[in-house]
Amino acid sequence: MTSRERWTVYPLLFLAIGLAIRAAVLPPERFDAARIDTLEAVRVSCREIVVEADDGTVLIHMGRVIGDGGGRIEIKDRQGIDAIAIGTQPNGRAGVVECYDETGQPADCKQPR
């Protein structure tokens, strides 16, 4: 093997070994998420949207949240406790607005004064 051939073959060999080791060492879930600061799109199509605080607390959850029901949006407070939910009932088509008290229990939807 000539020197020129070695300068071609060995870097490719090390690249192949490095890629194989990278795939074996890093878990596959590391490649599932794309992290970006800003996304501009005309249309986004997805099954679920979850908005989290810096500490991982879920603040907003949109999607099919309850069983096989229709769409639902759940808005939570800073501790992750339900505050308001908008969506359809799991067993029907009727739209529902639900309000919760400070403990996350269902309450009447009244405007605070």
Biopython code that builds the backbone (N, CA, C, O; Angstrom):
import numpy as np
from Bio.PDB.StructureBuilder import StructureBuilder

atoms = [
    (1, "MET", "N", (0.844, -1.164, 0.000)),
    (1, "MET", "CA", (0.000, 0.000, 0.000)),
    (1, "MET", "C", (0.897, 1.237, 0.000)),
    (1, "MET", "O", (1.836, 1.343, 0.789)),
    (2, "THR", "N", (0.596, 2.141, -0.875)),
    (2, "THR", "CA", (1.411, 3.349, -0.984)),
    (2, "THR", "C", (1.005, 4.364, 0.086)),
    (2, "THR", "O", (-0.030, 4.229, 0.739)),
    (3, "SER", "N", (1.839, 5.367, 0.242)),
    (3, "SER", "CA", (1.569, 6.402, 1.228)),
    (3, "SER", "C", (0.286, 7.149, 0.891)),
    (3, "SER", "O", (-0.485, 7.491, 1.788)),
    (4, "ARG", "N", (0.055, 7.399, -0.362)),
    (4, "ARG", "CA", (-1.159, 8.102, -0.785)),
    (4, "ARG", "C", (-2.405, 7.275, -0.463)),
    (4, "ARG", "O", (-3.422, 7.828, -0.043)),
    (5, "GLU", "N", (-2.335, 5.978, -0.651)),
    (5, "GLU", "CA", (-3.470, 5.115, -0.323)),
    (5, "GLU", "C", (-3.723, 5.099, 1.180)),
    (5, "GLU", "O", (-4.874, 5.101, 1.614)),
    (6, "ARG", "N", (-2.649, 5.081, 1.983)),
    (6, "ARG", "CA", (-2.802, 5.109, 3.436)),
    (6, "ARG", "C", (-3.497, 6.397, 3.890)),
    (6, "ARG", "O", (-4.335, 6.355, 4.791)),
    (7, "TRP", "N", (-3.160, 7.546, 3.278)),
    (7, "TRP", "CA", (-3.777, 8.814, 3.645)),
    (7, "TRP", "C", (-5.262, 8.851, 3.270)),
    (7, "TRP", "O", (-6.001, 9.695, 3.777)),
    (8, "THR", "N", (-5.694, 7.976, 2.417)),
    (8, "THR", "CA", (-7.107, 7.893, 2.054)),
    (8, "THR", "C", (-7.836, 6.860, 2.906)),
    (8, "THR", "O", (-8.937, 7.122, 3.390)),
    (9, "VAL", "N", (-7.238, 5.701, 3.091)),
    (9, "VAL", "CA", (-7.914, 4.587, 3.756)),
    (9, "VAL", "C", (-8.010, 4.773, 5.261)),
    (9, "VAL", "O", (-9.084, 4.573, 5.828)),
    (10, "TYR", "N", (-6.917, 5.150, 5.934)),
    (10, "TYR", "CA", (-6.918, 5.227, 7.393)),
    (10, "TYR", "C", (-7.882, 6.286, 7.950)),
    (10, "TYR", "O", (-8.583, 5.985, 8.917)),
    (11, "PRO", "N", (-7.956, 7.485, 7.407)),
    (11, "PRO", "CA", (-8.970, 8.425, 7.930)),
    (11, "PRO", "C", (-10.393, 7.902, 7.767)),
    (11, "PRO", "O", (-11.225, 8.094, 8.654)),
    (12, "LEU", "N", (-10.684, 7.248, 6.652)),
    (12, "LEU", "CA", (-12.020, 6.679, 6.464)),
    (12, "LEU", "C", (-12.279, 5.546, 7.453)),
    (12, "LEU", "O", (-13.396, 5.393, 7.947)),
    (13, "LEU", "N", (-11.253, 4.759, 7.739)),
    (13, "LEU", "CA", (-11.385, 3.680, 8.711)),
    (13, "LEU", "C", (-11.687, 4.247, 10.094)),
    (13, "LEU", "O", (-12.588, 3.758, 10.775)),
    (14, "PHE", "N", (-10.943, 5.276, 10.523)),
    (14, "PHE", "CA", (-11.186, 5.878, 11.829)),
    (14, "PHE", "C", (-12.562, 6.548, 11.897)),
    (14, "PHE", "O", (-13.209, 6.521, 12.944)),
    (15, "LEU", "N", (-13.010, 7.142, 10.798)),
    (15, "LEU", "CA", (-14.342, 7.734, 10.758)),
    (15, "LEU", "C", (-15.408, 6.664, 10.958)),
    (15, "LEU", "O", (-16.342, 6.855, 11.736)),
    (16, "ALA", "N", (-15.273, 5.547, 10.263)),
    (16, "ALA", "CA", (-16.251, 4.457, 10.386)),
    (16, "ALA", "C", (-16.269, 3.891, 11.801)),
    (16, "ALA", "O", (-17.341, 3.615, 12.339)),
    (17, "ILE", "N", (-15.105, 3.714, 12.408)),
    (17, "ILE", "CA", (-15.035, 3.201, 13.778)),
    (17, "ILE", "C", (-15.668, 4.205, 14.746)),
    (17, "ILE", "O", (-16.406, 3.816, 15.651)),
    (18, "GLY", "N", (-15.380, 5.491, 14.556)),
    (18, "GLY", "CA", (-15.959, 6.518, 15.424)),
    (18, "GLY", "C", (-17.475, 6.572, 15.331)),
    (18, "GLY", "O", (-18.151, 6.705, 16.351)),
    (19, "LEU", "N", (-18.018, 6.472, 14.123)),
    (19, "LEU", "CA", (-19.478, 6.478, 13.970)),
    (19, "LEU", "C", (-20.113, 5.254, 14.606)),
    (19, "LEU", "O", (-21.191, 5.347, 15.191)),
    (20, "ALA", "N", (-19.453, 4.105, 14.496)),
    (20, "ALA", "CA", (-19.980, 2.882, 15.112)),
    (20, "ALA", "C", (-19.967, 2.994, 16.633)),
    (20, "ALA", "O", (-20.919, 2.571, 17.289)),
    (21, "ILE", "N", (-18.912, 3.551, 17.197)),
    (21, "ILE", "CA", (-18.827, 3.709, 18.646)),
    (21, "ILE", "C", (-19.848, 4.733, 19.128)),
    (21, "ILE", "O", (-20.469, 4.546, 20.175)),
    (22, "ARG", "N", (-20.024, 5.803, 18.378)),
    (22, "ARG", "CA", (-20.993, 6.836, 18.753)),
    (22, "ARG", "C", (-22.398, 6.255, 18.824)),
    (22, "ARG", "O", (-23.139, 6.543, 19.763)),
    (23, "ALA", "N", (-22.769, 5.450, 17.850)),
    (23, "ALA", "CA", (-24.096, 4.840, 17.841)),
    (23, "ALA", "C", (-24.268, 3.862, 18.994)),
    (23, "ALA", "O", (-25.372, 3.717, 19.518)),
    (24, "ALA", "N", (-23.184, 3.181, 19.401)),
    (24, "ALA", "CA", (-23.273, 2.218, 20.489)),
    (24, "ALA", "C", (-23.277, 2.897, 21.852)),
    (24, "ALA", "O", (-23.913, 2.396, 22.779)),
    (25, "VAL", "N", (-22.586, 4.019, 21.998)),
    (25, "VAL", "CA", (-22.435, 4.671, 23.300)),
    (25, "VAL", "C", (-23.611, 5.581, 23.616)),
    (25, "VAL", "O", (-24.138, 5.529, 24.728)),
    (26, "LEU", "N", (-24.040, 6.417, 22.666)),
    (26, "LEU", "CA", (-25.131, 7.353, 22.912)),
    (26, "LEU", "C", (-26.468, 6.645, 22.777)),
    (26, "LEU", "O", (-26.674, 5.909, 21.812)),
    (27, "PRO", "N", (-27.390, 6.848, 23.726)),
    (27, "PRO", "CA", (-28.701, 6.215, 23.618)),
    (27, "PRO", "C", (-29.498, 6.802, 22.459)),
    (27, "PRO", "O", (-29.323, 7.975, 22.127)),
    (28, "PRO", "N", (-30.374, 6.007, 21.834)),
    (28, "PRO", "CA", (-31.133, 6.492, 20.676)),
    (28, "PRO", "C", (-32.064, 7.652, 20.987)),
    (28, "PRO", "O", (-32.335, 8.458, 20.097)),
    (29, "GLU", "N", (-32.572, 7.773, 22.230)),
    (29, "GLU", "CA", (-33.478, 8.886, 22.520)),
    (29, "GLU", "C", (-32.799, 10.235, 22.440)),
    (29, "GLU", "O", (-33.483, 11.256, 22.368)),
    (30, "ARG", "N", (-31.491, 10.275, 22.450)),
    (30, "ARG", "CA", (-30.776, 11.542, 22.287)),
    (30, "ARG", "C", (-31.001, 12.135, 20.900)),
    (30, "ARG", "O", (-30.868, 13.345, 20.715)),
    (31, "PHE", "N", (-31.339, 11.295, 19.927)),
    (31, "PHE", "CA", (-31.499, 11.763, 18.553)),
    (31, "PHE", "C", (-32.952, 12.077, 18.216)),
    (31, "PHE", "O", (-33.237, 12.518, 17.103)),
    (32, "ASP", "N", (-33.892, 11.858, 19.163)),
    (32, "ASP", "CA", (-35.304, 12.047, 18.878)),
    (32, "ASP", "C", (-35.734, 13.514, 18.908)),
    (32, "ASP", "O", (-36.689, 13.879, 18.223)),
    (33, "ALA", "N", (-35.066, 14.351, 19.671)),
    (33, "ALA", "CA", (-35.509, 15.723, 19.852)),
    (33, "ALA", "C", (-34.576, 16.706, 19.154)),
    (33, "ALA", "O", (-33.353, 16.605, 19.247)),
    (34, "ALA", "N", (-35.178, 17.643, 18.462)),
    (34, "ALA", "CA", (-34.404, 18.732, 17.868)),
    (34, "ALA", "C", (-34.572, 19.943, 18.771)),
    (34, "ALA", "O", (-35.701, 20.314, 19.093)),
    (35, "ARG", "N", (-33.499, 20.553, 19.179)),
    (35, "ARG", "CA", (-33.555, 21.696, 20.088)),
    (35, "ARG", "C", (-33.221, 22.963, 19.312)),
    (35, "ARG", "O", (-32.116, 23.131, 18.797)),
    (36, "ILE", "N", (-34.224, 23.862, 19.244)),
    (36, "ILE", "CA", (-34.043, 25.135, 18.554)),
    (36, "ILE", "C", (-34.680, 26.238, 19.400)),
    (36, "ILE", "O", (-35.547, 25.965, 20.230)),
    (37, "ASP", "N", (-34.255, 27.467, 19.190)),
    (37, "ASP", "CA", (-34.804, 28.589, 19.935)),
    (37, "ASP", "C", (-36.067, 29.149, 19.295)),
    (37, "ASP", "O", (-37.008, 29.503, 20.005)),
    (38, "THR", "N", (-36.107, 29.237, 17.983)),
    (38, "THR", "CA", (-37.238, 29.830, 17.285)),
    (38, "THR", "C", (-37.617, 28.959, 16.093)),
    (38, "THR", "O", (-36.755, 28.452, 15.374)),
    (39, "LEU", "N", (-38.916, 28.798, 15.900)),
    (39, "LEU", "CA", (-39.426, 28.037, 14.768)),
    (39, "LEU", "C", (-40.552, 28.840, 14.139)),
    (39, "LEU", "O", (-41.528, 29.177, 14.808)),
    (40, "GLU", "N", (-40.421, 29.143, 12.875)),
    (40, "GLU", "CA", (-41.480, 29.822, 12.153)),
    (40, "GLU", "C", (-42.016, 28.866, 11.107)),
    (40, "GLU", "O", (-41.257, 28.282, 10.333)),
    (41, "ALA", "N", (-43.342, 28.712, 11.093)),
    (41, "ALA", "CA", (-43.958, 27.790, 10.149)),
    (41, "ALA", "C", (-45.339, 28.305, 9.773)),
    (41, "ALA", "O", (-45.994, 28.984, 10.564)),
    (42, "VAL", "N", (-45.765, 27.985, 8.592)),
    (42, "VAL", "CA", (-47.103, 28.342, 8.158)),
    (42, "VAL", "C", (-48.106, 27.368, 8.768)),
    (42, "VAL", "O", (-49.203, 27.765, 9.160)),
    (43, "ARG", "N", (-47.733, 26.111, 8.847)),
    (43, "ARG", "CA", (-48.619, 25.076, 9.375)),
    (43, "ARG", "C", (-47.796, 24.050, 10.127)),
    (43, "ARG", "O", (-46.747, 23.618, 9.648)),
    (44, "VAL", "N", (-48.264, 23.660, 11.299)),
    (44, "VAL", "CA", (-47.620, 22.616, 12.080)),
    (44, "VAL", "C", (-48.644, 21.513, 12.282)),
    (44, "VAL", "O", (-49.759, 21.775, 12.732)),
    (45, "SER", "N", (-48.281, 20.299, 11.959)),
    (45, "SER", "CA", (-49.168, 19.159, 12.136)),
    (45, "SER", "C", (-48.509, 18.187, 13.109)),
    (45, "SER", "O", (-47.421, 17.671, 12.854)),
    (46, "CYS", "N", (-49.190, 17.948, 14.230)),
    (46, "CYS", "CA", (-48.632, 17.038, 15.231)),
    (46, "CYS", "C", (-49.779, 16.416, 16.022)),
    (46, "CYS", "O", (-50.934, 16.808, 15.858)),
    (47, "ARG", "N", (-49.467, 15.465, 16.861)),
    (47, "ARG", "CA", (-50.476, 14.797, 17.675)),
    (47, "ARG", "C", (-50.624, 15.428, 19.053)),
    (47, "ARG", "O", (-51.677, 15.310, 19.680)),
    (48, "GLU", "N", (-49.590, 16.090, 19.523)),
    (48, "GLU", "CA", (-49.614, 16.608, 20.884)),
    (48, "GLU", "C", (-48.618, 17.757, 21.013)),
    (48, "GLU", "O", (-47.557, 17.745, 20.389)),
    (49, "ILE", "N", (-48.970, 18.746, 21.828)),
    (49, "ILE", "CA", (-48.056, 19.840, 22.147)),
    (49, "ILE", "C", (-48.003, 19.955, 23.664)),
    (49, "ILE", "O", (-49.038, 20.038, 24.324)),
    (50, "VAL", "N", (-46.799, 19.959, 24.208)),
    (50, "VAL", "CA", (-46.592, 20.109, 25.642)),
    (50, "VAL", "C", (-45.649, 21.285, 25.856)),
    (50, "VAL", "O", (-44.543, 21.305, 25.315)),
    (51, "VAL", "N", (-46.086, 22.264, 26.645)),
    (51, "VAL", "CA", (-45.253, 23.412, 26.991)),
    (51, "VAL", "C", (-44.794, 23.203, 28.427)),
    (51, "VAL", "O", (-45.609, 23.045, 29.336)),
    (52, "GLU", "N", (-43.473, 23.206, 28.619)),
    (52, "GLU", "CA", (-42.906, 22.971, 29.944)),
    (52, "GLU", "C", (-42.135, 24.194, 30.428)),
    (52, "GLU", "O", (-41.605, 24.964, 29.627)),
    (53, "ALA", "N", (-42.079, 24.363, 31.745)),
    (53, "ALA", "CA", (-41.243, 25.395, 32.354)),
    (53, "ALA", "C", (-39.797, 24.902, 32.342)),
    (53, "ALA", "O", (-39.520, 23.767, 31.955)),
    (54, "ASP", "N", (-38.891, 25.761, 32.768)),
    (54, "ASP", "CA", (-37.472, 25.392, 32.790)),
    (54, "ASP", "C", (-37.196, 24.185, 33.676)),
    (54, "ASP", "O", (-36.254, 23.435, 33.420)),
    (55, "ASP", "N", (-38.006, 23.987, 34.719)),
    (55, "ASP", "CA", (-37.786, 22.859, 35.625)),
    (55, "ASP", "C", (-38.503, 21.586, 35.190)),
    (55, "ASP", "O", (-38.432, 20.576, 35.891)),
    (56, "GLY", "N", (-39.193, 21.611, 34.047)),
    (56, "GLY", "CA", (-39.866, 20.433, 33.525)),
    (56, "GLY", "C", (-41.336, 20.339, 33.890)),
    (56, "GLY", "O", (-42.006, 19.395, 33.471)),
    (57, "THR", "N", (-41.861, 21.287, 34.659)),
    (57, "THR", "CA", (-43.276, 21.297, 35.019)),
    (57, "THR", "C", (-44.114, 21.584, 33.787)),
    (57, "THR", "O", (-43.840, 22.536, 33.056)),
    (58, "VAL", "N", (-45.141, 20.760, 33.549)),
    (58, "VAL", "CA", (-46.019, 20.951, 32.394)),
    (58, "VAL", "C", (-46.944, 22.121, 32.673)),
    (58, "VAL", "O", (-47.673, 22.120, 33.665)),
    (59, "LEU", "N", (-46.917, 23.131, 31.788)),
    (59, "LEU", "CA", (-47.767, 24.309, 31.932)),
    (59, "LEU", "C", (-48.994, 24.237, 31.022)),
    (59, "LEU", "O", (-50.092, 24.606, 31.438)),
    (60, "ILE", "N", (-48.819, 23.769, 29.796)),
    (60, "ILE", "CA", (-49.922, 23.636, 28.835)),
    (60, "ILE", "C", (-49.787, 22.288, 28.141)),
    (60, "ILE", "O", (-48.699, 21.903, 27.712)),
    (61, "HIS", "N", (-50.897, 21.582, 28.036)),
    (61, "HIS", "CA", (-50.912, 20.280, 27.360)),
    (61, "HIS", "C", (-52.063, 20.300, 26.366)),
    (61, "HIS", "O", (-53.221, 20.446, 26.759)),
    (62, "MET", "N", (-51.757, 20.155, 25.089)),
    (62, "MET", "CA", (-52.773, 20.151, 24.045)),
    (62, "MET", "C", (-52.711, 18.840, 23.288)),
    (62, "MET", "O", (-51.629, 18.362, 22.948)),
    (63, "GLY", "N", (-53.851, 18.266, 23.029)),
    (63, "GLY", "CA", (-53.916, 17.020, 22.279)),
    (63, "GLY", "C", (-55.077, 16.177, 22.782)),
    (63, "GLY", "O", (-56.034, 16.698, 23.355)),
    (64, "ARG", "N", (-54.984, 14.876, 22.565)),
    (64, "ARG", "CA", (-55.987, 13.953, 23.070)),
    (64, "ARG", "C", (-55.541, 13.559, 24.468)),
    (64, "ARG", "O", (-54.801, 12.592, 24.648)),
    (65, "VAL", "N", (-56.000, 14.318, 25.454)),
    (65, "VAL", "CA", (-55.488, 14.188, 26.807)),
    (65, "VAL", "C", (-56.220, 13.101, 27.591)),
    (65, "VAL", "O", (-55.597, 12.399, 28.388)),
    (66, "ILE", "N", (-57.514, 12.949, 27.385)),
    (66, "ILE", "CA", (-58.303, 11.989, 28.159)),
    (66, "ILE", "C", (-58.745, 10.840, 27.266)),
    (66, "ILE", "O", (-59.526, 11.046, 26.336)),
    (67, "GLY", "N", (-58.258, 9.639, 27.534)),
    (67, "GLY", "CA", (-58.698, 8.424, 26.856)),
    (67, "GLY", "C", (-58.795, 8.562, 25.355)),
    (67, "GLY", "O", (-57.867, 9.034, 24.699)),
    (68, "ASP", "N", (-59.934, 8.144, 24.815)),
    (68, "ASP", "CA", (-60.173, 8.219, 23.372)),
    (68, "ASP", "C", (-61.023, 9.422, 23.020)),
    (68, "ASP", "O", (-61.669, 9.423, 21.972)),
    (69, "GLY", "N", (-61.047, 10.444, 23.857)),
    (69, "GLY", "CA", (-61.846, 11.634, 23.603)),
    (69, "GLY", "C", (-61.275, 12.463, 22.477)),
    (69, "GLY", "O", (-60.297, 12.086, 21.832)),
    (70, "GLY", "N", (-61.902, 13.591, 22.257)),
    (70, "GLY", "CA", (-61.448, 14.492, 21.216)),
    (70, "GLY", "C", (-60.332, 15.385, 21.717)),
    (70, "GLY", "O", (-59.651, 15.054, 22.688)),
    (71, "GLY", "N", (-60.144, 16.518, 21.057)),
    (71, "GLY", "CA", (-59.078, 17.435, 21.426)),
    (71, "GLY", "C", (-59.349, 18.124, 22.754)),
    (71, "GLY", "O", (-60.497, 18.318, 23.154)),
    (72, "ARG", "N", (-58.266, 18.486, 23.423)),
    (72, "ARG", "CA", (-58.382, 19.121, 24.744)),
    (72, "ARG", "C", (-57.148, 19.978, 24.989)),
    (72, "ARG", "O", (-56.037, 19.618, 24.602)),
    (73, "ILE", "N", (-57.360, 21.107, 25.630)),
    (73, "ILE", "CA", (-56.264, 21.983, 26.043)),
    (73, "ILE", "C", (-56.343, 22.111, 27.553)),
    (73, "ILE", "O", (-57.365, 22.530, 28.095)),
    (74, "GLU", "N", (-55.267, 21.750, 28.229)),
    (74, "GLU", "CA", (-55.199, 21.888, 29.678)),
    (74, "GLU", "C", (-54.157, 22.950, 30.014)),
    (74, "GLU", "O", (-53.007, 22.854, 29.587)),
    (75, "ILE", "N", (-54.561, 23.960, 30.777)),
    (75, "ILE", "CA", (-53.650, 25.019, 31.205)),
    (75, "ILE", "C", (-53.448, 24.846, 32.704)),
    (75, "ILE", "O", (-54.410, 24.743, 33.466)),
    (76, "LYS", "N", (-52.193, 24.816, 33.113)),
    (76, "LYS", "CA", (-51.859, 24.541, 34.505)),
    (76, "LYS", "C", (-51.148, 25.735, 35.128)),
    (76, "LYS", "O", (-50.654, 26.610, 34.417)),
    (77, "ASP", "N", (-51.098, 25.770, 36.456)),
    (77, "ASP", "CA", (-50.382, 26.852, 37.132)),
    (77, "ASP", "C", (-48.892, 26.518, 37.212)),
    (77, "ASP", "O", (-48.442, 25.522, 36.644)),
    (78, "ARG", "N", (-48.133, 27.350, 37.917)),
    (78, "ARG", "CA", (-46.675, 27.162, 37.928)),
    (78, "ARG", "C", (-46.228, 25.903, 38.653)),
    (78, "ARG", "O", (-45.088, 25.472, 38.482)),
    (79, "GLN", "N", (-47.119, 25.290, 39.477)),
    (79, "GLN", "CA", (-46.777, 24.024, 40.122)),
    (79, "GLN", "C", (-47.222, 22.812, 39.301)),
    (79, "GLN", "O", (-46.962, 21.672, 39.685)),
    (80, "GLY", "N", (-47.891, 23.057, 38.171)),
    (80, "GLY", "CA", (-48.355, 21.959, 37.328)),
    (80, "GLY", "C", (-49.733, 21.454, 37.703)),
    (80, "GLY", "O", (-50.132, 20.375, 37.264)),
    (81, "ILE", "N", (-50.482, 22.223, 38.520)),
    (81, "ILE", "CA", (-51.835, 21.834, 38.927)),
    (81, "ILE", "C", (-52.823, 22.422, 37.937)),
    (81, "ILE", "O", (-52.688, 23.578, 37.536)),
    (82, "ASP", "N", (-53.832, 21.625, 37.532)),
    (82, "ASP", "CA", (-54.821, 22.079, 36.558)),
    (82, "ASP", "C", (-55.478, 23.374, 36.997)),
    (82, "ASP", "O", (-55.847, 23.519, 38.162)),
    (83, "ALA", "N", (-55.630, 24.324, 36.067)),
    (83, "ALA", "CA", (-56.325, 25.581, 36.321)),
    (83, "ALA", "C", (-57.569, 25.677, 35.434)),
    (83, "ALA", "O", (-58.663, 25.965, 35.921)),
    (84, "ILE", "N", (-57.396, 25.434, 34.123)),
    (84, "ILE", "CA", (-58.496, 25.508, 33.166)),
    (84, "ILE", "C", (-58.316, 24.398, 32.140)),
    (84, "ILE", "O", (-57.191, 24.073, 31.760)),
    (85, "ALA", "N", (-59.426, 23.819, 31.692)),
    (85, "ALA", "CA", (-59.390, 22.833, 30.618)),
    (85, "ALA", "C", (-60.499, 23.160, 29.629)),
    (85, "ALA", "O", (-61.623, 23.475, 30.020)),
    (86, "ILE", "N", (-60.172, 23.083, 28.347)),
    (86, "ILE", "CA", (-61.128, 23.350, 27.278)),
    (86, "ILE", "C", (-61.066, 22.170, 26.330)),
    (86, "ILE", "O", (-59.981, 21.773, 25.906)),
    (87, "GLY", "N", (-62.219, 21.602, 25.990)),
    (87, "GLY", "CA", (-62.200, 20.478, 25.067)),
    (87, "GLY", "C", (-63.561, 19.828, 24.937)),
    (87, "GLY", "O", (-64.591, 20.430, 25.237)),
    (88, "THR", "N", (-63.542, 18.596, 24.488)),
    (88, "THR", "CA", (-64.768, 17.825, 24.349)),
    (88, "THR", "C", (-64.817, 16.754, 25.423)),
    (88, "THR", "O", (-63.789, 16.324, 25.946)),
    (89, "GLN", "N", (-66.048, 16.329, 25.744)),
    (89, "GLN", "CA", (-66.193, 15.258, 26.714)),
    (89, "GLN", "C", (-65.732, 13.949, 26.087)),
    (89, "GLN", "O", (-65.906, 13.750, 24.885)),
    (90, "PRO", "N", (-65.141, 13.045, 26.885)),
    (90, "PRO", "CA", (-64.617, 11.805, 26.316)),
    (90, "PRO", "C", (-65.663, 10.942, 25.619)),
    (90, "PRO", "O", (-65.337, 10.236, 24.665)),
    (91, "ASN", "N", (-66.915, 10.985, 26.078)),
    (91, "ASN", "CA", (-67.941, 10.110, 25.509)),
    (91, "ASN", "C", (-68.942, 10.838, 24.629)),
    (91, "ASN", "O", (-69.981, 10.272, 24.291)),
    (92, "GLY", "N", (-68.664, 12.057, 24.254)),
    (92, "GLY", "CA", (-69.615, 12.799, 23.441)),
    (92, "GLY", "C", (-68.938, 13.830, 22.577)),
    (92, "GLY", "O", (-67.717, 13.857, 22.430)),
    (93, "ARG", "N", (-69.779, 14.685, 22.007)),
    (93, "ARG", "CA", (-69.278, 15.707, 21.110)),
    (93, "ARG", "C", (-69.374, 17.100, 21.693)),
    (93, "ARG", "O", (-68.881, 18.065, 21.108)),
    (94, "ALA", "N", (-70.010, 17.201, 22.846)),
    (94, "ALA", "CA", (-70.256, 18.508, 23.450)),
    (94, "ALA", "C", (-68.954, 19.136, 23.934)),
    (94, "ALA", "O", (-68.086, 18.462, 24.489)),
    (95, "GLY", "N", (-68.840, 20.446, 23.709)),
    (95, "GLY", "CA", (-67.681, 21.175, 24.189)),
    (95, "GLY", "C", (-67.823, 21.523, 25.665)),
    (95, "GLY", "O", (-68.923, 21.767, 26.161)),
    (96, "VAL", "N", (-66.695, 21.541, 26.350)),
    (96, "VAL", "CA", (-66.712, 21.766, 27.791)),
    (96, "VAL", "C", (-65.590, 22.724, 28.172)),
    (96, "VAL", "O", (-64.478, 22.627, 27.653)),
    (97, "VAL", "N", (-65.890, 23.653, 29.088)),
    (97, "VAL", "CA", (-64.873, 24.489, 29.718)),
    (97, "VAL", "C", (-64.898, 24.114, 31.195)),
    (97, "VAL", "O", (-65.929, 24.241, 31.855)),
    (98, "GLU", "N", (-63.771, 23.655, 31.708)),
    (98, "GLU", "CA", (-63.692, 23.238, 33.105)),
    (98, "GLU", "C", (-62.725, 24.154, 33.850)),
    (98, "GLU", "O", (-61.670, 24.513, 33.326)),
    (99, "CYS", "N", (-63.089, 24.528, 35.068)),
    (99, "CYS", "CA", (-62.229, 25.339, 35.924)),
    (99, "CYS", "C", (-61.896, 24.523, 37.165)),
    (99, "CYS", "O", (-62.665, 23.655, 37.579)),
    (100, "TYR", "N", (-60.747, 24.812, 37.749)),
    (100, "TYR", "CA", (-60.292, 24.079, 38.923)),
    (100, "TYR", "C", (-59.900, 25.070, 40.014)),
    (100, "TYR", "O", (-59.499, 26.197, 39.726)),
    (101, "ASP", "N", (-60.021, 24.638, 41.277)),
    (101, "ASP", "CA", (-59.606, 25.492, 42.389)),
    (101, "ASP", "C", (-58.106, 25.365, 42.631)),
    (101, "ASP", "O", (-57.398, 24.756, 41.829)),
    (102, "GLU", "N", (-57.616, 25.936, 43.732)),
    (102, "GLU", "CA", (-56.177, 25.949, 44.019)),
    (102, "GLU", "C", (-55.584, 24.564, 44.209)),
    (102, "GLU", "O", (-54.383, 24.373, 44.019)),
    (103, "THR", "N", (-56.420, 23.587, 44.585)),
    (103, "THR", "CA", (-55.916, 22.228, 44.817)),
    (103, "THR", "C", (-56.027, 21.346, 43.584)),
    (103, "THR", "O", (-55.581, 20.198, 43.605)),
    (104, "GLY", "N", (-56.616, 21.863, 42.509)),
    (104, "GLY", "CA", (-56.769, 21.083, 41.290)),
    (104, "GLY", "C", (-58.082, 20.332, 41.211)),
    (104, "GLY", "O", (-58.266, 19.510, 40.313)),
    (105, "GLN", "N", (-59.011, 20.598, 42.140)),
    (105, "GLN", "CA", (-60.323, 19.967, 42.132)),
    (105, "GLN", "C", (-61.277, 20.788, 41.268)),
    (105, "GLN", "O", (-61.165, 22.013, 41.240)),
    (106, "PRO", "N", (-62.222, 20.142, 40.556)),
    (106, "PRO", "CA", (-63.174, 20.888, 39.727)),
    (106, "PRO", "C", (-63.931, 21.930, 40.544)),
    (106, "PRO", "O", (-64.314, 21.690, 41.689)),
    (107, "ALA", "N", (-64.137, 23.093, 39.926)),
    (107, "ALA", "CA", (-64.837, 24.208, 40.588)),
    (107, "ALA", "C", (-65.691, 24.924, 39.558)),
    (107, "ALA", "O", (-65.581, 24.667, 38.359)),
    (108, "ASP", "N", (-66.553, 25.834, 40.037)),
    (108, "ASP", "CA", (-67.355, 26.647, 39.121)),
    (108, "ASP", "C", (-66.461, 27.650, 38.413)),
    (108, "ASP", "O", (-65.514, 28.178, 38.995)),
    (109, "CYS", "N", (-66.772, 27.904, 37.154)),
    (109, "CYS", "CA", (-65.994, 28.874, 36.378)),
    (109, "CYS", "C", (-66.564, 30.262, 36.637)),
    (109, "CYS", "O", (-67.583, 30.639, 36.059)),
    (110, "LYS", "N", (-65.906, 31.015, 37.502)),
    (110, "LYS", "CA", (-66.308, 32.377, 37.813)),
    (110, "LYS", "C", (-65.129, 33.279, 37.556)),
    (110, "LYS", "O", (-63.977, 32.861, 37.670)),
    (111, "GLN", "N", (-65.415, 34.503, 37.214)),
    (111, "GLN", "CA", (-64.367, 35.503, 37.042)),
    (111, "GLN", "C", (-63.901, 35.973, 38.406)),
    (111, "GLN", "O", (-64.739, 36.330, 39.234)),
    (112, "PRO", "N", (-62.580, 35.991, 38.684)),
    (112, "PRO", "CA", (-62.136, 36.520, 39.966)),
    (112, "PRO", "C", (-62.365, 38.019, 40.053)),
    (112, "PRO", "O", (-62.301, 38.725, 39.047)),
    (113, "ARG", "N", (-62.631, 38.498, 41.259)),
    (113, "ARG", "CA", (-62.890, 39.928, 41.455)),
    (113, "ARG", "C", (-61.843, 40.528, 42.325)),
    (113, "ARG", "O", (-61.886, 41.726, 42.607)),
]
sb = StructureBuilder()
sb.init_structure("model")
sb.init_model(0)
sb.init_chain("A")
sb.init_seg("    ")
for serial, (resi, resn, name, xyz) in enumerate(atoms, 1):
    if name == "N":
        sb.init_residue(resn, " ", resi, " ")
    sb.init_atom(name, np.array(xyz, "f"), 0.0, 1.0, " ", f" {name:<3s}", serial, name[0])
structure = sb.get_structure()
